[in-house]
């Protein structure tokens, strides 16, 4: 079991037979979760990975791919838009429609996966107005307070 290769999603779409069995590490945003009897298919909008393996949401999409995970995954735990990274081997591609377009999805048989935790977005910090009376730095007793 060697390290993942630097294959792109577009390479796997163009030459699926030659690259079948290659190990890859891809990631992106979860688009859909579909459960079957023995496995779950995750549709993922691919994004480039940073050095730590986290998909870069600000980067342009590299295309879509499917991750096949053994067993059941709850769609509520893998909601649309969450970041997911997978490592595994390329398998036989799947044809599915996106609207009216027939799209060839590369399929990764996932050996490992990581669902990135949601980042909390904090509101902007509250900055007080220094000229508002209760917090005026000199208080109402300052000689220049009354103009």
C-alpha positions, 0 to 999 in steps of 0.5 A: 500500500503505497502513498497516494498519487498526484492524480487529478479528477480530470485525469481520472475522467479522461483515462479511467481504465488505465488509472483503475486501481491507482491510490488517490487522496481527494476531497471537497464539499459533500453534494449528496449522500446515497445509501445502498444495501452494503455501501454508501456513495458520497457525491463530492465537488472536488477541491484542491487539498492543502498540505494538511489534506483539508479541501480549500473552499476558496479554490475553484472546483476540480470536478465531481467524484464519488466516494464509495464507503462500506456500510451505512452513513447517515445523510444528516451527519454528512450534510450538503456543503461539509468538507470531506477528504478521502483516500482510496483506490480508483474503481470503475466510473459511474455515469449519472446525470447532473440536470440534463448532462450525463457526467462520468464520475470517477469512483474512489473506494474509500479506505479512509475518510475524514469529515472536517468539523464545521468552523464556527463563524463569530460575529464581528467584535463589538467596538464601543463608541468612545464618544458615547456618554457612559464610556466617554474616557473623561466622564461628564466631569471633564471641562471640555465635555460641555461645549 
